[in-house]
Amino acid sequence: MRILVLTIALLFIVLLGALTVSDFVRYGVTALGVLSILVVAVFTIGVVGALRHPPRQ
């Protein structure tokens, strides 16, 4: 179950990243775009941290 939830979270992060890149291509670099990169980075750090440090048994 844990792997399923983490996989869905990673797919969500990839989708947000793709939408952010699409926004940069269409509108250029904006303040809101930079903020969205920070949000995606925070999500990524959290999910990768959860993947690297599984719960104690």
C-alpha distance matrix in Angstrom:
0.0 3.8 5.5 5.2 6.4 8.7 9.9 10.9 12.5 14.4 15.6 16.8 18.7 20.2 21.3 22.9 24.6 26.0 27.3 28.9 30.6 31.8 33.3 35.0 36.5 37.7 39.0 39.3 38.1 38.2 37.3 34.4 33.1 33.3 31.4 28.6 28.4 28.1 25.3 23.4 24.2 22.9 19.5 19.5 20.5 17.8 14.9 16.7 17.3 13.7 13.1 16.3 16.0 12.8 13.1 15.8 15.4
3.8 0.0 3.8 5.4 5.3 6.2 8.6 10.0 10.7 12.3 14.3 15.4 16.6 18.5 20.1 21.2 22.6 24.4 25.9 27.0 28.7 30.3 31.7 33.1 34.8 36.3 37.3 37.3 35.9 35.9 34.9 32.2 30.9 30.7 28.9 26.3 25.8 25.2 22.6 20.7 21.1 19.7 16.6 16.4 17.0 14.3 11.5 13.2 13.5 9.9 9.5 12.7 12.3 9.4 10.1 13.2 13.6
5.5 3.8 0.0 3.8 5.5 5.1 6.0 8.6 9.8 10.4 12.2 14.1 15.2 16.3 18.2 19.9 20.8 22.4 24.3 25.5 26.8 28.4 30.1 31.4 32.8 34.5 35.8 35.7 34.5 34.9 34.3 31.7 29.9 29.9 28.5 25.6 24.8 24.7 22.3 19.9 20.4 19.6 16.3 15.4 16.6 14.6 11.1 12.2 13.5 10.4 8.7 12.1 12.8 10.4 12.3 15.4 15.8
5.2 5.4 3.8 0.0 3.8 5.5 5.1 6.2 8.6 9.9 10.6 12.4 14.3 15.4 16.5 18.5 20.0 21.1 22.6 24.4 25.8 26.9 28.7 30.4 31.7 33.0 34.4 34.7 33.8 34.1 33.6 30.7 29.1 29.5 28.0 24.9 24.6 24.8 22.0 19.7 20.8 20.1 16.5 16.1 17.9 15.8 12.4 14.2 15.9 12.8 11.7 15.3 16.1 13.8 15.3 18.5 18.8
6.4 5.3 5.5 3.8 0.0 3.8 5.4 5.2 6.2 8.7 9.9 10.6 12.4 14.4 15.3 16.6 18.4 20.0 21.2 22.6 24.5 25.7 27.0 28.8 30.4 31.6 32.7 33.0 31.8 31.8 30.9 28.0 26.7 27.0 25.2 22.3 22.2 22.0 19.1 17.2 18.4 17.2 13.6 13.9 15.6 13.0 10.1 12.7 14.0 10.9 10.8 14.6 15.0 13.0 14.1 17.6 18.5
8.7 6.2 5.1 5.5 3.8 0.0 3.8 5.4 5.0 6.2 8.6 9.7 10.5 12.3 14.2 15.2 16.4 18.3 19.9 20.9 22.5 24.2 25.6 26.9 28.7 30.2 31.2 31.1 29.8 30.0 29.2 26.6 25.0 24.9 23.4 20.6 19.9 19.8 17.3 15.0 15.6 14.8 11.4 10.9 12.4 10.4 6.9 9.0 10.8 8.2 7.6 11.4 12.4 11.2 13.1 16.8 18.2
9.9 8.6 6.0 5.1 5.4 3.8 0.0 3.8 5.4 5.1 6.2 8.6 9.8 10.6 12.3 14.3 15.2 16.5 18.4 19.9 21.1 22.5 24.3 25.8 27.0 28.6 30.1 30.1 29.2 29.7 29.4 26.7 24.8 25.1 24.0 20.8 20.1 20.7 18.3 15.4 16.5 16.5 12.9 12.0 14.3 13.0 9.4 10.9 13.5 11.4 9.9 13.6 15.3 14.2 16.5 20.0 21.1
10.9 10.0 8.6 6.2 5.2 5.4 3.8 0.0 3.8 5.4 5.1 6.2 8.7 9.9 10.5 12.4 14.2 15.3 16.5 18.3 20.0 21.0 22.5 24.4 25.8 26.9 28.3 28.7 27.9 28.1 27.8 24.8 23.2 23.9 22.5 19.2 19.2 19.8 17.0 14.5 16.3 16.1 12.3 12.4 15.1 13.5 10.4 12.8 15.3 13.2 12.6 16.3 17.7 16.6 18.4 22.0 23.2
12.5 10.7 9.8 8.6 6.2 5.0 5.4 3.8 0.0 3.8 5.4 5.0 6.3 8.7 9.8 10.6 12.3 14.3 15.4 16.5 18.5 19.9 21.0 22.7 24.5 25.7 26.7 26.8 25.6 25.6 25.0 22.1 20.6 21.0 19.4 16.3 16.1 16.4 13.5 11.2 12.9 12.3 8.5 8.9 11.6 10.0 7.2 10.1 12.4 10.8 11.0 14.5 15.8 15.3 17.1 20.9 22.6
14.4 12.3 10.4 9.9 8.7 6.2 5.1 5.4 3.8 0.0 3.8 5.3 5.0 6.2 8.6 9.8 10.5 12.3 14.2 15.2 16.5 18.3 19.9 21.0 22.6 24.3 25.5 25.3 24.2 24.8 24.5 22.0 19.9 20.1 19.1 16.0 15.1 15.8 13.7 10.5 11.8 12.3 8.9 7.7 10.8 10.4 7.2 8.8 12.0 11.2 10.4 13.5 15.7 15.8 18.3 21.9 23.8
15.6 14.3 12.2 10.6 9.9 8.6 6.2 5.1 5.4 3.8 0.0 3.8 5.4 5.1 6.1 8.6 9.8 10.5 12.3 14.1 15.3 16.4 18.3 20.0 21.1 22.5 24.1 24.4 23.8 24.4 24.6 21.8 19.6 20.5 19.8 16.2 15.8 17.2 14.9 11.8 13.9 14.8 11.3 10.7 14.2 13.8 10.9 12.6 15.8 14.9 14.0 17.2 19.4 19.2 21.5 25.2 26.8
16.8 15.4 14.1 12.4 10.6 9.7 8.6 6.2 5.0 5.3 3.8 0.0 3.8 5.5 5.1 6.2 8.6 9.9 10.6 12.3 14.3 15.3 16.5 18.5 20.0 21.1 22.2 22.7 21.9 22.1 21.9 18.9 17.1 18.2 17.0 13.4 13.7 14.9 12.1 9.5 12.3 12.8 9.3 9.9 13.5 12.8 10.7 13.2 16.0 15.2 15.2 18.4 20.2 20.1 22.0 25.8 27.6
18.7 16.6 15.2 14.3 12.4 10.5 9.8 8.7 6.3 5.0 5.4 3.8 0.0 3.8 5.4 5.1 6.1 8.6 9.9 10.5 12.3 14.1 15.2 16.5 18.4 19.9 20.8 20.7 19.5 19.9 19.7 17.0 14.9 15.4 14.5 11.2 10.6 11.8 9.6 6.4 8.8 9.9 6.9 6.8 10.5 10.8 9.1 11.0 13.9 14.0 14.0 16.7 18.8 19.4 21.7 25.4 27.6
20.2 18.5 16.3 15.4 14.4 12.3 10.6 9.9 8.7 6.2 5.1 5.5 3.8 0.0 3.8 5.5 5.0 6.1 8.6 9.8 10.5 12.2 14.1 15.3 16.5 18.3 19.8 19.7 19.1 20.1 20.5 18.1 15.4 16.2 16.2 12.6 11.7 13.8 12.3 8.7 10.9 12.9 10.4 9.2 13.0 13.9 11.8 12.8 16.3 16.5 15.7 18.3 20.9 21.5 24.2 27.8 29.8
21.3 20.1 18.2 16.5 15.3 14.2 12.3 10.5 9.8 8.6 6.1 5.1 5.4 3.8 0.0 3.8 5.4 5.1 6.2 8.6 9.9 10.5 12.3 14.3 15.4 16.5 18.1 18.7 18.5 19.1 19.8 16.9 14.5 16.2 15.9 12.1 12.3 14.7 12.7 9.8 12.9 14.6 12.0 11.9 15.7 16.1 14.4 16.0 19.2 19.1 18.7 21.5 23.8 24.2 26.5 30.2 32.1
22.9 21.2 19.9 18.5 16.6 15.2 14.3 12.4 10.6 9.8 8.6 6.2 5.1 5.5 3.8 0.0 3.8 5.5 5.1 6.1 8.7 9.8 10.5 12.4 14.3 15.3 16.1 16.5 15.8 16.0 16.3 13.3 11.2 12.8 12.2 8.4 8.9 11.3 9.2 6.8 10.3 12.0 9.9 10.6 14.2 14.8 13.9 15.7 18.5 18.9 19.1 21.6 23.7 24.5 26.6 30.3 32.5
24.6 22.6 20.8 20.0 18.4 16.4 15.2 14.2 12.3 10.5 9.8 8.6 6.1 5.0 5.4 3.8 0.0 3.8 5.4 5.0 6.2 8.5 9.8 10.6 12.4 14.2 15.2 14.9 14.1 15.1 15.7 13.5 10.5 11.5 12.0 8.5 7.5 10.5 9.7 6.6 9.2 11.9 10.6 10.1 13.5 15.1 14.2 15.1 18.2 19.2 19.0 21.1 23.6 24.8 27.2 30.8 33.3
26.0 24.4 22.4 21.1 20.0 18.3 16.5 15.3 14.3 12.3 10.5 9.9 8.6 6.1 5.1 5.5 3.8 0.0 3.8 5.4 5.1 6.1 8.6 9.9 10.6 12.3 14.1 14.3 14.5 15.9 17.3 15.0 11.9 13.8 14.6 11.2 10.6 14.0 13.2 10.4 13.0 15.7 14.1 13.5 17.1 18.5 17.3 18.1 21.4 22.1 21.6 23.8 26.5 27.4 30.0 33.6 35.8
27.3 25.9 24.3 22.6 21.2 19.9 18.4 16.5 15.4 14.2 12.3 10.6 9.9 8.6 6.2 5.1 5.4 3.8 0.0 3.8 5.5 4.9 6.1 8.7 9.8 10.4 11.9 12.9 13.2 13.9 15.3 12.5 10.0 12.6 13.1 9.6 10.4 13.7 12.6 10.6 13.8 16.1 14.7 15.1 18.5 19.6 18.8 20.2 23.2 23.8 23.7 26.1 28.5 29.3 31.6 35.3 37.5
28.9 27.0 25.5 24.4 22.6 20.9 19.9 18.3 16.5 15.2 14.1 12.3 10.5 9.8 8.6 6.1 5.0 5.4 3.8 0.0 3.8 5.3 5.0 6.3 8.7 9.9 10.4 10.4 10.0 10.7 12.0 9.7 6.6 8.9 9.9 6.8 7.1 10.7 10.5 8.9 11.7 14.3 13.8 14.0 17.1 18.7 18.5 19.6 22.3 23.5 23.7 25.6 28.0 29.3 31.5 35.1 37.7
30.6 28.7 26.8 25.8 24.5 22.5 21.1 20.0 18.5 16.5 15.3 14.3 12.3 10.5 9.9 8.7 6.2 5.1 5.5 3.8 0.0 3.8 5.4 5.0 6.2 8.6 10.0 9.4 9.7 11.7 13.7 12.3 8.7 10.6 12.6 10.0 9.2 13.0 13.5 11.4 13.4 16.6 16.2 15.6 18.7 20.7 20.2 20.7 23.7 25.1 24.8 26.6 29.3 30.7 33.3 36.8 39.3
31.8 30.3 28.4 26.9 25.7 24.2 22.5 21.0 19.9 18.3 16.4 15.3 14.1 12.2 10.5 9.8 8.5 6.1 4.9 5.3 3.8 0.0 3.8 5.4 5.1 6.2 8.6 9.4 10.8 12.5 15.0 13.2 10.1 12.9 14.7 12.0 12.1 15.9 15.8 14.0 16.6 19.4 18.7 18.5 21.8 23.4 22.7 23.6 26.7 27.7 27.4 29.5 32.1 33.2 35.7 39.3 41.7
33.3 31.7 30.1 28.7 27.0 25.6 24.3 22.5 21.0 19.9 18.3 16.5 15.2 14.1 12.3 10.5 9.8 8.6 6.1 5.0 5.4 3.8 0.0 3.8 5.4 5.1 5.8 7.1 8.3 9.2 11.7 9.8 7.3 10.6 12.2 10.1 11.0 14.5 14.6 13.8 16.4 18.9 18.6 19.1 22.0 23.6 23.5 24.6 27.3 28.5 28.6 30.6 33.0 34.3 36.5 40.1 42.6
35.0 33.1 31.4 30.4 28.8 26.9 25.8 24.4 22.7 21.0 20.0 18.5 16.5 15.3 14.3 12.4 10.6 9.9 8.7 6.3 5.0 5.4 3.8 0.0 3.8 5.5 5.4 4.4 5.5 7.8 10.7 10.1 6.9 9.3 12.0 10.6 10.5 14.0 15.1 14.2 16.0 19.0 19.3 19.3 21.9 24.0 24.1 24.7 27.4 29.0 29.0 30.6 33.1 34.8 37.2 40.7 43.4
36.5 34.8 32.8 31.7 30.4 28.7 27.0 25.8 24.5 22.6 21.1 20.0 18.4 16.5 15.4 14.3 12.4 10.6 9.8 8.7 6.2 5.1 5.4 3.8 0.0 3.8 5.9 5.7 8.3 10.9 14.3 13.7 10.7 13.1 15.8 14.1 13.9 17.6 18.5 17.1 19.0 22.1 22.1 21.7 24.6 26.7 26.4 26.9 29.8 31.3 31.0 32.6 35.4 36.9 39.5 43.0 45.6
37.7 36.3 34.5 33.0 31.6 30.2 28.6 26.9 25.7 24.3 22.5 21.1 19.9 18.3 16.5 15.3 14.2 12.3 10.4 9.9 8.6 6.2 5.1 5.5 3.8 0.0 3.8 6.1 9.3 10.8 14.2 13.3 11.1 14.2 16.4 14.9 15.6 19.0 19.6 18.7 21.0 23.8 23.6 23.8 26.7 28.5 28.3 29.2 32.0 33.3 33.2 35.1 37.7 39.0 41.4 45.0 47.4
39.0 37.3 35.8 34.4 32.7 31.2 30.1 28.3 26.7 25.5 24.1 22.2 20.8 19.8 18.1 16.1 15.2 14.1 11.9 10.4 10.0 8.6 5.8 5.4 5.9 3.8 0.0 3.8 6.7 7.5 11.1 10.7 9.2 12.1 14.4 13.7 14.6 17.7 18.6 18.4 20.5 23.1 23.4 23.9 26.5 28.4 28.6 29.6 32.1 33.6 33.9 35.6 37.9 39.5 41.7 45.2 47.9
39.3 37.3 35.7 34.7 33.0 31.1 30.1 28.7 26.8 25.3 24.4 22.7 20.7 19.7 18.7 16.5 14.9 14.3 12.9 10.4 9.4 9.4 7.1 4.4 5.7 6.1 3.8 0.0 3.8 6.3 10.0 10.6 8.5 10.5 13.5 13.2 13.3 16.4 17.9 17.7 19.2 22.0 22.8 22.9 25.2 27.4 27.9 28.4 30.9 32.7 32.9 34.3 36.8 38.6 40.9 44.4 47.2
38.1 35.9 34.5 33.8 31.8 29.8 29.2 27.9 25.6 24.2 23.8 21.9 19.5 19.1 18.5 15.8 14.1 14.5 13.2 10.0 9.7 10.8 8.3 5.5 8.3 9.3 6.7 3.8 0.0 3.8 7.0 8.3 6.2 7.1 10.4 10.9 10.7 13.3 15.4 15.5 16.6 19.2 20.5 20.8 22.6 25.0 25.8 26.3 28.4 30.5 31.0 32.1 34.4 36.5 38.7 42.1 45.1
38.2 35.9 34.9 34.1 31.8 30.0 29.7 28.1 25.6 24.8 24.4 22.1 19.9 20.1 19.1 16.0 15.1 15.9 13.9 10.7 11.7 12.5 9.2 7.8 10.9 10.8 7.5 6.3 3.8 0.0 3.8 5.4 5.0 6.4 8.7 9.8 10.8 12.7 14.4 15.4 16.8 18.8 20.2 21.1 22.8 24.8 26.0 26.9 28.7 30.6 31.6 32.8 34.7 36.7 38.6 42.0 45.0
37.3 34.9 34.3 33.6 30.9 29.2 29.4 27.8 25.0 24.5 24.6 21.9 19.7 20.5 19.8 16.3 15.7 17.3 15.3 12.0 13.7 15.0 11.7 10.7 14.3 14.2 11.1 10.0 7.0 3.8 0.0 3.8 5.4 5.2 6.3 8.7 10.0 10.8 12.6 14.4 15.5 16.9 18.7 20.1 21.3 23.1 24.7 25.8 27.2 29.1 30.5 31.6 33.2 35.2 36.9 40.2 43.3
34.4 32.2 31.7 30.7 28.0 26.6 26.7 24.8 22.1 22.0 21.8 18.9 17.0 18.1 16.9 13.3 13.5 15.0 12.5 9.7 12.3 13.2 9.8 10.1 13.7 13.3 10.7 10.6 8.3 5.4 3.8 0.0 3.8 5.4 5.0 6.2 8.7 9.9 10.5 12.3 14.2 15.4 16.6 18.3 20.0 21.3 22.7 24.2 25.7 27.2 28.6 30.2 31.7 33.4 34.9 38.3 41.3
33.1 30.9 29.9 29.1 26.7 25.0 24.8 23.2 20.6 19.9 19.6 17.1 14.9 15.4 14.5 11.2 10.5 11.9 10.0 6.6 8.7 10.1 7.3 6.9 10.7 11.1 9.2 8.5 6.2 5.0 5.4 3.8 0.0 3.8 5.3 5.0 6.4 8.8 9.9 10.6 12.4 14.4 15.4 16.4 18.4 20.2 21.2 22.3 24.2 25.9 26.8 28.3 30.2 32.0 33.9 37.4 40.3
33.3 30.7 29.9 29.5 27.0 24.9 25.1 23.9 21.0 20.1 20.5 18.2 15.4 16.2 16.2 12.8 11.5 13.8 12.6 8.9 10.6 12.9 10.6 9.3 13.1 14.2 12.1 10.5 7.1 6.4 5.2 5.4 3.8 0.0 3.8 5.4 5.1 6.5 8.9 10.0 10.6 12.7 14.5 15.3 16.6 18.7 20.2 21.0 22.5 24.6 25.7 26.8 28.6 30.7 32.6 35.9 39.0
31.4 28.9 28.5 28.0 25.2 23.4 24.0 22.5 19.4 19.1 19.8 17.0 14.5 16.2 15.9 12.2 12.0 14.6 13.1 9.9 12.6 14.7 12.2 12.0 15.8 16.4 14.4 13.5 10.4 8.7 6.3 5.0 5.3 3.8 0.0 3.8 5.4 5.1 6.4 8.8 9.8 10.7 12.6 14.3 15.4 16.9 18.7 20.0 21.2 23.0 24.5 25.8 27.2 29.1 30.6 34.0 37.1
28.6 26.3 25.6 24.9 22.3 20.6 20.8 19.2 16.3 16.0 16.2 13.4 11.2 12.6 12.1 8.4 8.5 11.2 9.6 6.8 10.0 12.0 10.1 10.6 14.1 14.9 13.7 13.2 10.9 9.8 8.7 6.2 5.0 5.4 3.8 0.0 3.8 5.3 5.0 6.2 8.5 9.9 10.6 12.2 14.2 15.5 16.6 18.1 19.8 21.3 22.5 24.1 25.8 27.4 29.1 32.6 35.5
28.4 25.8 24.8 24.6 22.2 19.9 20.1 19.2 16.1 15.1 15.8 13.7 10.6 11.7 12.3 8.9 7.5 10.6 10.4 7.1 9.2 12.1 11.0 10.5 13.9 15.6 14.6 13.3 10.7 10.8 10.0 8.7 6.4 5.1 5.4 3.8 0.0 3.8 5.4 5.1 6.1 8.7 9.9 10.3 12.2 14.3 15.3 16.1 18.0 19.9 20.8 22.0 24.0 26.0 28.0 31.4 34.4
28.1 25.2 24.7 24.8 22.0 19.8 20.7 19.8 16.4 15.8 17.2 14.9 11.8 13.8 14.7 11.3 10.5 14.0 13.7 10.7 13.0 15.9 14.5 14.0 17.6 19.0 17.7 16.4 13.3 12.7 10.8 9.9 8.8 6.5 5.1 5.3 3.8 0.0 3.8 5.5 5.0 6.2 8.7 9.7 10.5 12.4 14.3 15.2 16.3 18.5 19.9 20.9 22.4 24.5 26.3 29.5 32.7
25.3 22.6 22.3 22.0 19.1 17.3 18.3 17.0 13.5 13.7 14.9 12.1 9.6 12.3 12.7 9.2 9.7 13.2 12.6 10.5 13.5 15.8 14.6 15.1 18.5 19.6 18.6 17.9 15.4 14.4 12.6 10.5 9.9 8.9 6.4 5.0 5.4 3.8 0.0 3.8 5.4 5.2 6.3 8.6 10.0 10.8 12.5 14.3 15.4 16.8 18.5 20.1 21.3 22.9 24.5 27.9 30.9
23.4 20.7 19.9 19.7 17.2 15.0 15.4 14.5 11.2 10.5 11.8 9.5 6.4 8.7 9.8 6.8 6.6 10.4 10.6 8.9 11.4 14.0 13.8 14.2 17.1 18.7 18.4 17.7 15.5 15.4 14.4 12.3 10.6 10.0 8.8 6.2 5.1 5.5 3.8 0.0 3.8 5.5 5.1 6.1 8.6 10.0 10.6 12.0 14.0 15.4 16.4 18.1 19.9 21.4 23.4 26.9 29.8
24.2 21.1 20.4 20.8 18.4 15.6 16.5 16.3 12.9 11.8 13.9 12.3 8.8 10.9 12.9 10.3 9.2 13.0 13.8 11.7 13.4 16.6 16.4 16.0 19.0 21.0 20.5 19.2 16.6 16.8 15.5 14.2 12.4 10.6 9.8 8.5 6.1 5.0 5.4 3.8 0.0 3.8 5.4 5.0 6.1 8.6 9.9 10.4 12.0 14.1 15.2 16.2 18.0 20.1 22.3 25.5 28.6
22.9 19.7 19.6 20.1 17.2 14.8 16.5 16.1 12.3 12.3 14.8 12.8 9.9 12.9 14.6 12.0 11.9 15.7 16.1 14.3 16.6 19.4 18.9 19.0 22.1 23.8 23.1 22.0 19.2 18.8 16.9 15.4 14.4 12.7 10.7 9.9 8.7 6.2 5.2 5.5 3.8 0.0 3.8 5.4 5.2 6.3 8.7 10.0 10.6 12.4 14.4 15.4 16.5 18.5 20.1 23.3 26.5
19.5 16.6 16.3 16.5 13.6 11.4 12.9 12.3 8.5 8.9 11.3 9.3 6.9 10.4 12.0 9.9 10.6 14.1 14.7 13.8 16.2 18.7 18.6 19.3 22.1 23.6 23.4 22.8 20.5 20.2 18.7 16.6 15.4 14.5 12.6 10.6 9.9 8.7 6.3 5.1 5.4 3.8 0.0 3.8 5.5 5.2 6.2 8.6 9.8 10.7 12.4 14.3 15.5 16.8 18.5 22.0 24.9
19.5 16.4 15.4 16.1 13.9 10.9 12.0 12.4 8.9 7.7 10.7 9.9 6.8 9.2 11.9 10.6 10.1 13.5 15.1 14.0 15.6 18.5 19.1 19.3 21.7 23.8 23.9 22.9 20.8 21.1 20.1 18.3 16.4 15.3 14.3 12.2 10.3 9.7 8.6 6.1 5.0 5.4 3.8 0.0 3.8 5.4 5.2 5.9 8.3 9.8 10.5 12.0 14.0 15.7 18.1 21.5 24.4
20.5 17.0 16.6 17.9 15.6 12.4 14.3 15.1 11.6 10.8 14.2 13.5 10.5 13.0 15.7 14.2 13.5 17.1 18.5 17.1 18.7 21.8 22.0 21.9 24.6 26.7 26.5 25.2 22.6 22.8 21.3 20.0 18.4 16.6 15.4 14.2 12.2 10.5 10.0 8.6 6.1 5.2 5.5 3.8 0.0 3.8 5.6 5.3 5.9 8.5 9.9 10.4 12.0 14.3 16.5 19.6 22.8
17.8 14.3 14.6 15.8 13.0 10.4 13.0 13.5 10.0 10.4 13.8 12.8 10.8 13.9 16.1 14.8 15.1 18.5 19.6 18.7 20.7 23.4 23.6 24.0 26.7 28.5 28.4 27.4 25.0 24.8 23.1 21.3 20.2 18.7 16.9 15.5 14.3 12.4 10.8 10.0 8.6 6.3 5.2 5.4 3.8 0.0 3.8 5.6 5.1 6.2 8.7 10.0 10.6 12.3 13.9 17.2 20.3
14.9 11.5 11.1 12.4 10.1 6.9 9.4 10.4 7.2 7.2 10.9 10.7 9.1 11.8 14.4 13.9 14.2 17.3 18.8 18.5 20.2 22.7 23.5 24.1 26.4 28.3 28.6 27.9 25.8 26.0 24.7 22.7 21.2 20.2 18.7 16.6 15.3 14.3 12.5 10.6 9.9 8.7 6.2 5.2 5.6 3.8 0.0 3.8 5.3 5.0 6.2 8.7 10.0 10.9 13.1 16.7 19.3
16.7 13.2 12.2 14.2 12.7 9.0 10.9 12.8 10.1 8.8 12.6 13.2 11.0 12.8 16.0 15.7 15.1 18.1 20.2 19.6 20.7 23.6 24.6 24.7 26.9 29.2 29.6 28.4 26.3 26.9 25.8 24.2 22.3 21.0 20.0 18.1 16.1 15.2 14.3 12.0 10.4 10.0 8.6 5.9 5.3 5.6 3.8 0.0 3.8 5.4 5.0 6.1 8.5 10.4 13.4 16.5 19.3
17.3 13.5 13.5 15.9 14.0 10.8 13.5 15.3 12.4 12.0 15.8 16.0 13.9 16.3 19.2 18.5 18.2 21.4 23.2 22.3 23.7 26.7 27.3 27.4 29.8 32.0 32.1 30.9 28.4 28.7 27.2 25.7 24.2 22.5 21.2 19.8 18.0 16.3 15.4 14.0 12.0 10.6 9.8 8.3 5.9 5.1 5.3 3.8 0.0 3.8 5.4 5.2 6.1 8.6 11.1 14.0 17.1
13.7 9.9 10.4 12.8 10.9 8.2 11.4 13.2 10.8 11.2 14.9 15.2 14.0 16.5 19.1 18.9 19.2 22.1 23.8 23.5 25.1 27.7 28.5 29.0 31.3 33.3 33.6 32.7 30.5 30.6 29.1 27.2 25.9 24.6 23.0 21.3 19.9 18.5 16.8 15.4 14.1 12.4 10.7 9.8 8.5 6.2 5.0 5.4 3.8 0.0 3.8 5.6 5.3 6.1 8.3 11.7 14.6
13.1 9.5 8.7 11.7 10.8 7.6 9.9 12.6 11.0 10.4 14.0 15.2 14.0 15.7 18.7 19.1 19.0 21.6 23.7 23.7 24.8 27.4 28.6 29.0 31.0 33.2 33.9 32.9 31.0 31.6 30.5 28.6 26.8 25.7 24.5 22.5 20.8 19.9 18.5 16.4 15.2 14.4 12.4 10.5 9.9 8.7 6.2 5.0 5.4 3.8 0.0 3.8 5.6 6.2 9.6 12.7 15.0
16.3 12.7 12.1 15.3 14.6 11.4 13.6 16.3 14.5 13.5 17.2 18.4 16.7 18.3 21.5 21.6 21.1 23.8 26.1 25.6 26.6 29.5 30.6 30.6 32.6 35.1 35.6 34.3 32.1 32.8 31.6 30.2 28.3 26.8 25.8 24.1 22.0 20.9 20.1 18.1 16.2 15.4 14.3 12.0 10.4 10.0 8.7 6.1 5.2 5.6 3.8 0.0 3.8 6.3 9.8 12.1 14.8
16.0 12.3 12.8 16.1 15.0 12.4 15.3 17.7 15.8 15.7 19.4 20.2 18.8 20.9 23.8 23.7 23.6 26.5 28.5 28.0 29.3 32.1 33.0 33.1 35.4 37.7 37.9 36.8 34.4 34.7 33.2 31.7 30.2 28.6 27.2 25.8 24.0 22.4 21.3 19.9 18.0 16.5 15.5 14.0 12.0 10.6 10.0 8.5 6.1 5.3 5.6 3.8 0.0 3.8 6.5 8.6 11.7
12.8 9.4 10.4 13.8 13.0 11.2 14.2 16.6 15.3 15.8 19.2 20.1 19.4 21.5 24.2 24.5 24.8 27.4 29.3 29.3 30.7 33.2 34.3 34.8 36.9 39.0 39.5 38.6 36.5 36.7 35.2 33.4 32.0 30.7 29.1 27.4 26.0 24.5 22.9 21.4 20.1 18.5 16.8 15.7 14.3 12.3 10.9 10.4 8.6 6.1 6.2 6.3 3.8 0.0 3.8 6.5 8.9
13.1 10.1 12.3 15.3 14.1 13.1 16.5 18.4 17.1 18.3 21.5 22.0 21.7 24.2 26.5 26.6 27.2 30.0 31.6 31.5 33.3 35.7 36.5 37.2 39.5 41.4 41.7 40.9 38.7 38.6 36.9 34.9 33.9 32.6 30.6 29.1 28.0 26.3 24.5 23.4 22.3 20.1 18.5 18.1 16.5 13.9 13.1 13.4 11.1 8.3 9.6 9.8 6.5 3.8 0.0 3.8 6.4
15.8 13.2 15.4 18.5 17.6 16.8 20.0 22.0 20.9 21.9 25.2 25.8 25.4 27.8 30.2 30.3 30.8 33.6 35.3 35.1 36.8 39.3 40.1 40.7 43.0 45.0 45.2 44.4 42.1 42.0 40.2 38.3 37.4 35.9 34.0 32.6 31.4 29.5 27.9 26.9 25.5 23.3 22.0 21.5 19.6 17.2 16.7 16.5 14.0 11.7 12.7 12.1 8.6 6.5 3.8 0.0 3.8
15.4 13.6 15.8 18.8 18.5 18.2 21.1 23.2 22.6 23.8 26.8 27.6 27.6 29.8 32.1 32.5 33.3 35.8 37.5 37.7 39.3 41.7 42.6 43.4 45.6 47.4 47.9 47.2 45.1 45.0 43.3 41.3 40.3 39.0 37.1 35.5 34.4 32.7 30.9 29.8 28.6 26.5 24.9 24.4 22.8 20.3 19.3 19.3 17.1 14.6 15.0 14.8 11.7 8.9 6.4 3.8 0.0
